[in-house]
Amino acid sequence: MENRLISAVVNFLVRAVIGMALIFFINQFVLPNENTLNVGLNAVSFLTTGSLGIPGVCLLYGILFYQTL
């Protein structure tokens, strides 16, 4: 039981860190400067990417894209 909990926490943290790094990379190098589609690096994006992984990153950018329509 304890081993599964530690595994789940480590999995969450790895997904969250990779997701936040991906958001930072996209904001800095992929999107042009002064773009309205920059996802913020905050607790909500940390929890979203930690629970969903890379699809969570896509979800965050999709929500911002939808808001600009």
PDB file of N, CA, C and O in Angstrom:
ATOM      1  N   MET A   1       0.829  -1.192   0.000  1.00  0.00           N
ATOM      2  CA  MET A   1       0.000   0.000   0.000  1.00  0.00           C
ATOM      3  C   MET A   1       0.871   1.253   0.000  1.00  0.00           C
ATOM      4  O   MET A   1       0.651   2.173  -0.787  1.00  0.00           O
ATOM      5  N   GLU A   2       1.854   1.280   0.882  1.00  0.00           N
ATOM      6  CA  GLU A   2       2.725   2.450   0.979  1.00  0.00           C
ATOM      7  C   GLU A   2       3.557   2.616  -0.293  1.00  0.00           C
ATOM      8  O   GLU A   2       3.814   3.738  -0.729  1.00  0.00           O
ATOM      9  N   ASN A   3       3.973   1.500  -0.883  1.00  0.00           N
ATOM     10  CA  ASN A   3       4.777   1.541  -2.086  1.00  0.00           C
ATOM     11  C   ASN A   3       3.978   2.124  -3.251  1.00  0.00           C
ATOM     12  O   ASN A   3       4.530   2.867  -4.063  1.00  0.00           O
ATOM     13  N   ARG A   4       2.685   1.800  -3.345  1.00  0.00           N
ATOM     14  CA  ARG A   4       1.836   2.338  -4.407  1.00  0.00           C
ATOM     15  C   ARG A   4       1.626   3.832  -4.233  1.00  0.00           C
ATOM     16  O   ARG A   4       1.568   4.563  -5.222  1.00  0.00           O
ATOM     17  N   LEU A   5       1.511   4.299  -2.999  1.00  0.00           N
ATOM     18  CA  LEU A   5       1.329   5.722  -2.741  1.00  0.00           C
ATOM     19  C   LEU A   5       2.575   6.506  -3.135  1.00  0.00           C
ATOM     20  O   LEU A   5       2.477   7.562  -3.760  1.00  0.00           O
ATOM     21  N   ILE A   6       3.733   5.997  -2.776  1.00  0.00           N
ATOM     22  CA  ILE A   6       4.981   6.668  -3.144  1.00  0.00           C
ATOM     23  C   ILE A   6       5.140   6.687  -4.658  1.00  0.00           C
ATOM     24  O   ILE A   6       5.576   7.690  -5.223  1.00  0.00           O
ATOM     25  N   SER A   7       4.796   5.602  -5.311  1.00  0.00           N
ATOM     26  CA  SER A   7       4.875   5.533  -6.762  1.00  0.00           C
ATOM     27  C   SER A   7       3.934   6.547  -7.423  1.00  0.00           C
ATOM     28  O   SER A   7       4.308   7.189  -8.404  1.00  0.00           O
ATOM     29  N   ALA A   8       2.731   6.690  -6.894  1.00  0.00           N
ATOM     30  CA  ALA A   8       1.770   7.650  -7.448  1.00  0.00           C
ATOM     31  C   ALA A   8       2.248   9.083  -7.259  1.00  0.00           C
ATOM     32  O   ALA A   8       2.100   9.904  -8.165  1.00  0.00           O
ATOM     33  N   VAL A   9       2.815   9.397  -6.110  1.00  0.00           N
ATOM     34  CA  VAL A   9       3.311  10.754  -5.849  1.00  0.00           C
ATOM     35  C   VAL A   9       4.491  11.069  -6.754  1.00  0.00           C
ATOM     36  O   VAL A   9       4.569  12.164  -7.311  1.00  0.00           O
ATOM     37  N   VAL A  10       5.402  10.129  -6.905  1.00  0.00           N
ATOM     38  CA  VAL A  10       6.564  10.350  -7.784  1.00  0.00           C
ATOM     39  C   VAL A  10       6.109  10.499  -9.227  1.00  0.00           C
ATOM     40  O   VAL A  10       6.630  11.347  -9.952  1.00  0.00           O
ATOM     41  N   ASN A  11       5.153   9.695  -9.654  1.00  0.00           N
ATOM     42  CA  ASN A  11       4.616   9.799 -11.006  1.00  0.00           C
ATOM     43  C   ASN A  11       3.974  11.161 -11.229  1.00  0.00           C
ATOM     44  O   ASN A  11       4.189  11.775 -12.274  1.00  0.00           O
ATOM     45  N   PHE A  12       3.196  11.642 -10.275  1.00  0.00           N
ATOM     46  CA  PHE A  12       2.567  12.952 -10.369  1.00  0.00           C
ATOM     47  C   PHE A  12       3.615  14.052 -10.490  1.00  0.00           C
ATOM     48  O   PHE A  12       3.496  14.937 -11.337  1.00  0.00           O
ATOM     49  N   LEU A  13       4.642  13.997  -9.642  1.00  0.00           N
ATOM     50  CA  LEU A  13       5.670  15.038  -9.659  1.00  0.00           C
ATOM     51  C   LEU A  13       6.474  15.029 -10.954  1.00  0.00           C
ATOM     52  O   LEU A  13       6.821  16.091 -11.471  1.00  0.00           O
ATOM     53  N   VAL A  14       6.768  13.870 -11.475  1.00  0.00           N
ATOM     54  CA  VAL A  14       7.510  13.789 -12.744  1.00  0.00           C
ATOM     55  C   VAL A  14       6.678  14.372 -13.874  1.00  0.00           C
ATOM     56  O   VAL A  14       7.193  15.144 -14.682  1.00  0.00           O
ATOM     57  N   ARG A  15       5.396  14.014 -13.945  1.00  0.00           N
ATOM     58  CA  ARG A  15       4.528  14.573 -14.984  1.00  0.00           C
ATOM     59  C   ARG A  15       4.384  16.078 -14.839  1.00  0.00           C
ATOM     60  O   ARG A  15       4.377  16.797 -15.838  1.00  0.00           O
ATOM     61  N   ALA A  16       4.270  16.567 -13.600  1.00  0.00           N
ATOM     62  CA  ALA A  16       4.111  17.999 -13.371  1.00  0.00           C
ATOM     63  C   ALA A  16       5.360  18.771 -13.779  1.00  0.00           C
ATOM     64  O   ALA A  16       5.260  19.821 -14.414  1.00  0.00           O
ATOM     65  N   VAL A  17       6.524  18.265 -13.424  1.00  0.00           N
ATOM     66  CA  VAL A  17       7.772  18.964 -13.771  1.00  0.00           C
ATOM     67  C   VAL A  17       7.989  18.955 -15.279  1.00  0.00           C
ATOM     68  O   VAL A  17       8.374  19.975 -15.850  1.00  0.00           O
ATOM     69  N   ILE A  18       7.751  17.828 -15.929  1.00  0.00           N
ATOM     70  CA  ILE A  18       7.899  17.772 -17.389  1.00  0.00           C
ATOM     71  C   ILE A  18       6.879  18.686 -18.064  1.00  0.00           C
ATOM     72  O   ILE A  18       7.213  19.368 -19.032  1.00  0.00           O
ATOM     73  N   GLY A  19       5.649  18.709 -17.570  1.00  0.00           N
ATOM     74  CA  GLY A  19       4.627  19.591 -18.139  1.00  0.00           C
ATOM     75  C   GLY A  19       4.958  21.057 -17.970  1.00  0.00           C
ATOM     76  O   GLY A  19       4.762  21.845 -18.895  1.00  0.00           O
ATOM     77  N   MET A  20       5.458  21.440 -16.800  1.00  0.00           N
ATOM     78  CA  MET A  20       5.827  22.839 -16.581  1.00  0.00           C
ATOM     79  C   MET A  20       7.020  23.223 -17.458  1.00  0.00           C
ATOM     80  O   MET A  20       7.074  24.340 -17.973  1.00  0.00           O
ATOM     81  N   ALA A  21       7.972  22.311 -17.631  1.00  0.00           N
ATOM     82  CA  ALA A  21       9.111  22.584 -18.514  1.00  0.00           C
ATOM     83  C   ALA A  21       8.640  22.730 -19.961  1.00  0.00           C
ATOM     84  O   ALA A  21       9.148  23.574 -20.699  1.00  0.00           O
ATOM     85  N   LEU A  22       7.683  21.918 -20.359  1.00  0.00           N
ATOM     86  CA  LEU A  22       7.142  22.018 -21.712  1.00  0.00           C
ATOM     87  C   LEU A  22       6.402  23.338 -21.917  1.00  0.00           C
ATOM     88  O   LEU A  22       6.539  23.964 -22.968  1.00  0.00           O
ATOM     89  N   ILE A  23       5.625  23.765 -20.933  1.00  0.00           N
ATOM     90  CA  ILE A  23       4.941  25.062 -21.022  1.00  0.00           C
ATOM     91  C   ILE A  23       5.956  26.191 -21.119  1.00  0.00           C
ATOM     92  O   ILE A  23       5.789  27.104 -21.928  1.00  0.00           O
ATOM     93  N   PHE A  24       7.003  26.140 -20.307  1.00  0.00           N
ATOM     94  CA  PHE A  24       8.041  27.165 -20.351  1.00  0.00           C
ATOM     95  C   PHE A  24       8.715  27.188 -21.718  1.00  0.00           C
ATOM     96  O   PHE A  24       8.937  28.261 -22.279  1.00  0.00           O
ATOM     97  N   PHE A  25       9.043  26.018 -22.260  1.00  0.00           N
ATOM     98  CA  PHE A  25       9.688  25.933 -23.561  1.00  0.00           C
ATOM     99  C   PHE A  25       8.787  26.506 -24.659  1.00  0.00           C
ATOM    100  O   PHE A  25       9.250  27.267 -25.508  1.00  0.00           O
ATOM    101  N   ILE A  26       7.509  26.144 -24.641  1.00  0.00           N
ATOM    102  CA  ILE A  26       6.577  26.640 -25.663  1.00  0.00           C
ATOM    103  C   ILE A  26       6.417  28.158 -25.547  1.00  0.00           C
ATOM    104  O   ILE A  26       6.420  28.860 -26.558  1.00  0.00           O
ATOM    105  N   ASN A  27       6.278  28.663 -24.325  1.00  0.00           N
ATOM    106  CA  ASN A  27       6.121  30.106 -24.135  1.00  0.00           C
ATOM    107  C   ASN A  27       7.354  30.881 -24.581  1.00  0.00           C
ATOM    108  O   ASN A  27       7.223  31.973 -25.135  1.00  0.00           O
ATOM    109  N   GLN A  28       8.544  30.343 -24.352  1.00  0.00           N
ATOM    110  CA  GLN A  28       9.778  31.081 -24.640  1.00  0.00           C
ATOM    111  C   GLN A  28      10.233  30.940 -26.081  1.00  0.00           C
ATOM    112  O   GLN A  28      10.675  31.920 -26.681  1.00  0.00           O
ATOM    113  N   PHE A  29      10.136  29.745 -26.649  1.00  0.00           N
ATOM    114  CA  PHE A  29      10.804  29.495 -27.913  1.00  0.00           C
ATOM    115  C   PHE A  29       9.880  29.199 -29.091  1.00  0.00           C
ATOM    116  O   PHE A  29      10.271  29.411 -30.239  1.00  0.00           O
ATOM    117  N   VAL A  30       8.678  28.721 -28.840  1.00  0.00           N
ATOM    118  CA  VAL A  30       7.793  28.347 -29.941  1.00  0.00           C
ATOM    119  C   VAL A  30       6.876  29.504 -30.323  1.00  0.00           C
ATOM    120  O   VAL A  30       6.740  29.825 -31.504  1.00  0.00           O
ATOM    121  N   LEU A  31       6.253  30.124 -29.341  1.00  0.00           N
ATOM    122  CA  LEU A  31       5.332  31.226 -29.615  1.00  0.00           C
ATOM    123  C   LEU A  31       6.100  32.538 -29.734  1.00  0.00           C
ATOM    124  O   LEU A  31       7.090  32.743 -29.031  1.00  0.00           O
ATOM    125  N   PRO A  32       5.651  33.426 -30.617  1.00  0.00           N
ATOM    126  CA  PRO A  32       6.331  34.725 -30.727  1.00  0.00           C
ATOM    127  C   PRO A  32       6.118  35.571 -29.470  1.00  0.00           C
ATOM    128  O   PRO A  32       5.219  35.305 -28.673  1.00  0.00           O
ATOM    129  N   ASN A  33       6.948  36.575 -29.312  1.00  0.00           N
ATOM    130  CA  ASN A  33       6.841  37.463 -28.145  1.00  0.00           C
ATOM    131  C   ASN A  33       5.519  38.218 -28.145  1.00  0.00           C
ATOM    132  O   ASN A  33       4.919  38.453 -29.194  1.00  0.00           O
ATOM    133  N   GLU A  34       5.079  38.592 -26.951  1.00  0.00           N
ATOM    134  CA  GLU A  34       3.839  39.366 -26.784  1.00  0.00           C
ATOM    135  C   GLU A  34       2.618  38.613 -27.321  1.00  0.00           C
ATOM    136  O   GLU A  34       1.682  39.235 -27.824  1.00  0.00           O
ATOM    137  N   ASN A  35       2.620  37.305 -27.222  1.00  0.00           N
ATOM    138  CA  ASN A  35       1.508  36.500 -27.709  1.00  0.00           C
ATOM    139  C   ASN A  35       0.465  36.337 -26.606  1.00  0.00           C
ATOM    140  O   ASN A  35       0.811  36.266 -25.426  1.00  0.00           O
ATOM    141  N   THR A  36      -0.806  36.278 -26.987  1.00  0.00           N
ATOM    142  CA  THR A  36      -1.874  36.115 -26.002  1.00  0.00           C
ATOM    143  C   THR A  36      -2.071  34.659 -25.610  1.00  0.00           C
ATOM    144  O   THR A  36      -2.849  34.374 -24.700  1.00  0.00           O
ATOM    145  N   LEU A  37      -1.390  33.733 -26.268  1.00  0.00           N
ATOM    146  CA  LEU A  37      -1.555  32.314 -25.974  1.00  0.00           C
ATOM    147  C   LEU A  37      -0.473  31.782 -25.049  1.00  0.00           C
ATOM    148  O   LEU A  37      -0.096  30.616 -25.158  1.00  0.00           O
ATOM    149  N   ASN A  38       0.029  32.595 -24.154  1.00  0.00           N
ATOM    150  CA  ASN A  38       1.023  32.134 -23.184  1.00  0.00           C
ATOM    151  C   ASN A  38       0.308  31.603 -21.948  1.00  0.00           C
ATOM    152  O   ASN A  38      -0.441  32.327 -21.291  1.00  0.00           O
ATOM    153  N   VAL A  39       0.544  30.346 -21.645  1.00  0.00           N
ATOM    154  CA  VAL A  39      -0.021  29.726 -20.451  1.00  0.00           C
ATOM    155  C   VAL A  39       0.840  30.132 -19.267  1.00  0.00           C
ATOM    156  O   VAL A  39       2.068  30.083 -19.344  1.00  0.00           O
ATOM    157  N   GLY A  40       0.211  30.527 -18.186  1.00  0.00           N
ATOM    158  CA  GLY A  40       0.948  30.925 -17.005  1.00  0.00           C
ATOM    159  C   GLY A  40       1.512  29.735 -16.251  1.00  0.00           C
ATOM    160  O   GLY A  40       0.950  28.640 -16.275  1.00  0.00           O
ATOM    161  N   LEU A  41       2.623  29.964 -15.588  1.00  0.00           N
ATOM    162  CA  LEU A  41       3.230  28.939 -14.745  1.00  0.00           C
ATOM    163  C   LEU A  41       2.743  29.174 -13.324  1.00  0.00           C
ATOM    164  O   LEU A  41       3.331  29.963 -12.584  1.00  0.00           O
ATOM    165  N   ASN A  42       1.674  28.495 -12.944  1.00  0.00           N
ATOM    166  CA  ASN A  42       1.081  28.691 -11.627  1.00  0.00           C
ATOM    167  C   ASN A  42       0.588  27.363 -11.068  1.00  0.00           C
ATOM    168  O   ASN A  42       0.833  26.308 -11.653  1.00  0.00           O
ATOM    169  N   ALA A  43      -0.091  27.415  -9.960  1.00  0.00           N
ATOM    170  CA  ALA A  43      -0.533  26.197  -9.280  1.00  0.00           C
ATOM    171  C   ALA A  43      -1.563  25.424 -10.103  1.00  0.00           C
ATOM    172  O   ALA A  43      -1.562  24.193 -10.091  1.00  0.00           O
ATOM    173  N   VAL A  44      -2.429  26.122 -10.807  1.00  0.00           N
ATOM    174  CA  VAL A  44      -3.451  25.435 -11.597  1.00  0.00           C
ATOM    175  C   VAL A  44      -2.809  24.662 -12.742  1.00  0.00           C
ATOM    176  O   VAL A  44      -3.177  23.516 -12.999  1.00  0.00           O
ATOM    177  N   SER A  45      -1.857  25.278 -13.428  1.00  0.00           N
ATOM    178  CA  SER A  45      -1.188  24.568 -14.513  1.00  0.00           C
ATOM    179  C   SER A  45      -0.326  23.430 -13.964  1.00  0.00           C
ATOM    180  O   SER A  45      -0.182  22.402 -14.626  1.00  0.00           O
ATOM    181  N   PHE A  46       0.250  23.589 -12.771  1.00  0.00           N
ATOM    182  CA  PHE A  46       1.026  22.525 -12.140  1.00  0.00           C
ATOM    183  C   PHE A  46       0.137  21.325 -11.836  1.00  0.00           C
ATOM    184  O   PHE A  46       0.509  20.186 -12.117  1.00  0.00           O
ATOM    185  N   LEU A  47      -1.035  21.579 -11.262  1.00  0.00           N
ATOM    186  CA  LEU A  47      -1.954  20.483 -10.935  1.00  0.00           C
ATOM    187  C   LEU A  47      -2.524  19.830 -12.194  1.00  0.00           C
ATOM    188  O   LEU A  47      -2.705  18.613 -12.232  1.00  0.00           O
ATOM    189  N   THR A  48      -2.806  20.627 -13.216  1.00  0.00           N
ATOM    190  CA  THR A  48      -3.349  20.075 -14.456  1.00  0.00           C
ATOM    191  C   THR A  48      -2.336  19.188 -15.148  1.00  0.00           C
ATOM    192  O   THR A  48      -2.660  18.076 -15.565  1.00  0.00           O
ATOM    193  N   THR A  49      -1.103  19.676 -15.273  1.00  0.00           N
ATOM    194  CA  THR A  49      -0.094  18.864 -15.943  1.00  0.00           C
ATOM    195  C   THR A  49       0.324  17.674 -15.084  1.00  0.00           C
ATOM    196  O   THR A  49       0.698  16.629 -15.617  1.00  0.00           O
ATOM    197  N   GLY A  50       0.266  17.822 -13.772  1.00  0.00           N
ATOM    198  CA  GLY A  50       0.607  16.699 -12.906  1.00  0.00           C
ATOM    199  C   GLY A  50      -0.415  15.585 -12.966  1.00  0.00           C
ATOM    200  O   GLY A  50      -0.062  14.409 -12.887  1.00  0.00           O
ATOM    201  N   SER A  51      -1.673  15.945 -13.103  1.00  0.00           N
ATOM    202  CA  SER A  51      -2.708  14.912 -13.128  1.00  0.00           C
ATOM    203  C   SER A  51      -2.941  14.360 -14.528  1.00  0.00           C
ATOM    204  O   SER A  51      -3.280  13.185 -14.670  1.00  0.00           O
ATOM    205  N   LEU A  52      -2.767  15.181 -15.574  1.00  0.00           N
ATOM    206  CA  LEU A  52      -3.052  14.727 -16.938  1.00  0.00           C
ATOM    207  C   LEU A  52      -1.815  14.501 -17.799  1.00  0.00           C
ATOM    208  O   LEU A  52      -1.885  13.780 -18.794  1.00  0.00           O
ATOM    209  N   GLY A  53      -0.694  15.097 -17.442  1.00  0.00           N
ATOM    210  CA  GLY A  53       0.521  14.943 -18.238  1.00  0.00           C
ATOM    211  C   GLY A  53       0.516  15.861 -19.450  1.00  0.00           C
ATOM    212  O   GLY A  53       0.014  16.983 -19.387  1.00  0.00           O
ATOM    213  N   ILE A  54       1.078  15.380 -20.551  1.00  0.00           N
ATOM    214  CA  ILE A  54       1.168  16.187 -21.773  1.00  0.00           C
ATOM    215  C   ILE A  54      -0.215  16.524 -22.333  1.00  0.00           C
ATOM    216  O   ILE A  54      -0.381  17.632 -22.844  1.00  0.00           O
ATOM    217  N   PRO A  55      -1.215  15.645 -22.271  1.00  0.00           N
ATOM    218  CA  PRO A  55      -2.554  16.073 -22.683  1.00  0.00           C
ATOM    219  C   PRO A  55      -3.080  17.259 -21.856  1.00  0.00           C
ATOM    220  O   PRO A  55      -3.883  18.049 -22.352  1.00  0.00           O
ATOM    221  N   GLY A  56      -2.636  17.383 -20.617  1.00  0.00           N
ATOM    222  CA  GLY A  56      -3.008  18.538 -19.807  1.00  0.00           C
ATOM    223  C   GLY A  56      -2.417  19.831 -20.354  1.00  0.00           C
ATOM    224  O   GLY A  56      -3.060  20.880 -20.314  1.00  0.00           O
ATOM    225  N   VAL A  57      -1.197  19.752 -20.861  1.00  0.00           N
ATOM    226  CA  VAL A  57      -0.575  20.920 -21.497  1.00  0.00           C
ATOM    227  C   VAL A  57      -1.379  21.306 -22.730  1.00  0.00           C
ATOM    228  O   VAL A  57      -1.659  22.484 -22.953  1.00  0.00           O
ATOM    229  N   CYS A  58      -1.747  20.318 -23.524  1.00  0.00           N
ATOM    230  CA  CYS A  58      -2.573  20.594 -24.709  1.00  0.00           C
ATOM    231  C   CYS A  58      -3.922  21.185 -24.308  1.00  0.00           C
ATOM    232  O   CYS A  58      -4.435  22.080 -24.980  1.00  0.00           O
ATOM    233  N   LEU A  59      -4.490  20.690 -23.223  1.00  0.00           N
ATOM    234  CA  LEU A  59      -5.760  21.208 -22.731  1.00  0.00           C
ATOM    235  C   LEU A  59      -5.643  22.680 -22.342  1.00  0.00           C
ATOM    236  O   LEU A  59      -6.519  23.479 -22.675  1.00  0.00           O
ATOM    237  N   LEU A  60      -4.579  23.042 -21.646  1.00  0.00           N
ATOM    238  CA  LEU A  60      -4.394  24.432 -21.233  1.00  0.00           C
ATOM    239  C   LEU A  60      -4.259  25.358 -22.438  1.00  0.00           C
ATOM    240  O   LEU A  60      -4.859  26.432 -22.460  1.00  0.00           O
ATOM    241  N   TYR A  61      -3.482  24.958 -23.433  1.00  0.00           N
ATOM    242  CA  TYR A  61      -3.353  25.770 -24.639  1.00  0.00           C
ATOM    243  C   TYR A  61      -4.652  25.785 -25.429  1.00  0.00           C
ATOM    244  O   TYR A  61      -4.983  26.800 -26.042  1.00  0.00           O
ATOM    245  N   GLY A  62      -5.392  24.686 -25.430  1.00  0.00           N
ATOM    246  CA  GLY A  62      -6.685  24.651 -26.112  1.00  0.00           C
ATOM    247  C   GLY A  62      -7.694  25.586 -25.479  1.00  0.00           C
ATOM    248  O   GLY A  62      -8.465  26.238 -26.183  1.00  0.00           O
ATOM    249  N   ILE A  63      -7.696  25.660 -24.154  1.00  0.00           N
ATOM    250  CA  ILE A  63      -8.603  26.578 -23.453  1.00  0.00           C
ATOM    251  C   ILE A  63      -8.266  28.021 -23.809  1.00  0.00           C
ATOM    252  O   ILE A  63      -9.164  28.823 -24.067  1.00  0.00           O
ATOM    253  N   LEU A  64      -6.976  28.355 -23.825  1.00  0.00           N
ATOM    254  CA  LEU A  64      -6.592  29.717 -24.187  1.00  0.00           C
ATOM    255  C   LEU A  64      -6.934  30.032 -25.634  1.00  0.00           C
ATOM    256  O   LEU A  64      -7.369  31.141 -25.943  1.00  0.00           O
ATOM    257  N   PHE A  65      -6.738  29.060 -26.525  1.00  0.00           N
ATOM    258  CA  PHE A  65      -7.090  29.271 -27.930  1.00  0.00           C
ATOM    259  C   PHE A  65      -8.585  29.486 -28.084  1.00  0.00           C
ATOM    260  O   PHE A  65      -9.016  30.345 -28.854  1.00  0.00           O
ATOM    261  N   TYR A  66      -9.377  28.713 -27.357  1.00  0.00           N
ATOM    262  CA  TYR A  66     -10.826  28.859 -27.415  1.00  0.00           C
ATOM    263  C   TYR A  66     -11.283  30.218 -26.897  1.00  0.00           C
ATOM    264  O   TYR A  66     -12.232  30.799 -27.423  1.00  0.00           O
ATOM    265  N   GLN A  67     -10.610  30.723 -25.868  1.00  0.00           N
ATOM    266  CA  GLN A  67     -10.969  32.033 -25.312  1.00  0.00           C
ATOM    267  C   GLN A  67     -10.698  33.165 -26.283  1.00  0.00           C
ATOM    268  O   GLN A  67     -11.374  34.193 -26.235  1.00  0.00           O
ATOM    269  N   THR A  68      -9.715  32.995 -27.172  1.00  0.00           N
ATOM    270  CA  THR A  68      -9.394  34.070 -28.110  1.00  0.00           C
ATOM    271  C   THR A  68     -10.317  34.081 -29.325  1.00  0.00           C
ATOM    272  O   THR A  68     -10.292  35.039 -30.098  1.00  0.00           O
ATOM    273  N   LEU A  69     -11.129  33.041 -29.515  1.00  0.00           N
ATOM    274  CA  LEU A  69     -12.044  33.025 -30.660  1.00  0.00           C
ATOM    275  C   LEU A  69     -13.178  33.985 -30.504  1.00  0.00           C
ATOM    276  O   LEU A  69     -14.029  34.084 -31.388  1.00  0.00           O
TER     277      LEU A  69
END
